[in-house]
Amino acid sequence: MAESEFFAGLDIGGTTVKTVLVDHRGEVAGDMIEVRSHVKDGFEATFGQLESALDRLTSAIGISRSQVRGIGMDVPAPSCDGVIWGKANLHENWVGTNIRDKFSARIGGTPVYMTNDGNAAALGEYAVRRKHHGGLLLVAPGTGLGGGLVLPGGRAYEGSNGLALEVGHISSPHREDDGTLPTCSCGKDGCLEAWVSLVALRRRIGIELARPENESHPLNDGSPVEEKAFKLRDFAQQGDEMAIGIFRQQGQILGYGLADLVRVFDPGLVVIGGGLAETVGFRDDYMDWIKQGFAERAWPMYMKSPIDPAKTTTRFEWAIGGDSSAALGVAFSAREMFRS
Ligand SMILES: [Zn+2]
């Protein structure tokens, strides 16, 4: 492998665009460059941003653009073979366009690998665990519930059409007190994401605050539910019972759902991403609740080897990749695919 080879990771999000370079060994070269995302203005605007980021990344470490031998790119929408299938938060001209090939042509034919943001985040967690060579399943509770699966060896499993690992939309049997299944942001009822996401938190806060015993709860202050959801984590960290109850339920339902995913994929390592990964103290409780839910649904062999009880069969860890995780993940994949 040539020492003069570099690979770029371009993480195109709805809010920001993050870009990194890695060298031939996979070490990060220079600093991450982050700019506000212009995806709503059409893909050409984003292409301009990506090109200027590439110029800044390369000149910051004193290399030429031609030394970037491959590019990894991730997009916040379902895509297949370089073509975006769903609009999500993007301008409509992204849909149906072969973004991968168009961008590759624009930058002089440098090969581009493109995937979705969930896969990229999972690849990033794999990339930062340099000693881990097994599988890795990532679930990331955020506005929704994203996820991705990396196979042993380091490739993301994307399915036949790039539509795999929509972990937020597997069925969850949990019902509200009135017996109904909650409606998901995708329009279906009973998705896991309808319990494990920011959207779910907002719904649960409304339900809990309407109970007579919570009438005098400090969050019953007439503030918008978005604000209440934002404060809920602080309340939980301070030991507030209602807040803890909401997060406990969320963690347990996530664990219950993970038991099914682990039964299908047996990844060995489950990484929990999303905003809670950055909370101190409280996140240990949250992880315990995930494991409780998991233990309720998974067979014992998915926790410990029946032959050697000292051997854990499914480990749980918090995400450690941070902000640049997805960009790093696709940069690593580009290195795997396009190095000489
Ligand atoms: Zn759904």
Boltz pocket constraint, residues with backbone or C-beta under 6 A from the ligand:
constraints:
  - pocket:
      binder: B
      contacts: [[A, 168], [A, 169], [A, 184], [A, 185], [A, 186], [A, 187], [A, 188], [A, 191], [A, 193]]
      max_distance: 6.0
